[in-house]
Amino acid sequence: MSTDPGPRKPDKIAVAVRVIIYAFLAFVGWVVFPALMLWTPGMKLVAAALGVFVAAAVANAVVLRIYEHGQLADIGLGWTNASRRNLLLGVAGGGAAAVLVVIAPVALRIADFTTTSGFGWPSVLFVSLVLLFGAAGEEILFRGYAFQVLVGVLGPFATILPFGVLFAVAHLLNPNQTLLSPVNTALWGVLLGYAFLRSGDLWLPIGLHFGWNWLIALLGAPLSGFTMSVTGLTVHWRVGELWSGGAYGPEGGLFTTLALIGVAIYLNRAPIEQQTAVVTLRSAGSAP
């Protein structure tokens, strides 16, 4: 007769305590670190991106060390050949979606570009790095420890949607909101959660998030309510806010809603390499 007790059932109270502690650390870090980095008024966006990155890294590192005796690599940040491939696939998918929502309207003559002499490689490099840290920080924060633990305990469907809504709520203070901007942001949150499930790492959602933000900014459209003059391009729309997103940018309009369907298909069919989601497996009782 076998004496194997089978997979250990997770202690839901203990899981809840871990998630609450993680949320507390993340919230405090989100408030404190960007404020500490606001050394000049013009650095608001930089402070926000770097502050969120530091807050996410610290919150995850602390709870991983206390409860898992682990490190940041355990939430899907290990650097492997599969990680590099998934990162590139993410950048390609997010970038293609961004190009679609800007270039397609231009091709249809419902938007056009104007150019200035504002292009400069140092500016492009600087903004690219800021956007990379911003995307990585948000993914580590929203698809990191708490998300992965709850996927293991509650299952993917009970976790992805609430975190998608939470992702949208976190962006509600962004300027120039539209009726569709919270909806599209929540849908993005759902797709980024699905990207983690497809890959078992954070590199795919980081790449997807960065690719979208990067190309939107480079093509001269507002990004989540913020306008960044990076390449000297500016998009001007001949349609209303419902489609264009107005001053919030494409994320506030129907073009993005439609593009997200394509992103979902891409994630389902792309040759993504599955990695081991260590924290999720442990929380589900499927790994030591």
Secondary structure by P-SEA (a helix, b strand, c coil): ccccccccccaaaaaaaaaaaaaaaaaaaaacccccccccccaaaaaaaaaaaaaaaaaaaaaaaaccccccccccccccaaaaaaaaaaaaaaaaaaaaacaaaaaaccccccccccccaaaaaaaaaaaaaaaaaaaaacccaaaaaaaaaccccccaaaaaaaaaaaaccccccccaaaaaaaaaaaaaaaaaaacccaaaaaaaaaaaaaaaaaacccccccccccccbbbbbccccccccccccccccaaaaaaaaaaaaaaaccccccccaaaaaaaacccc
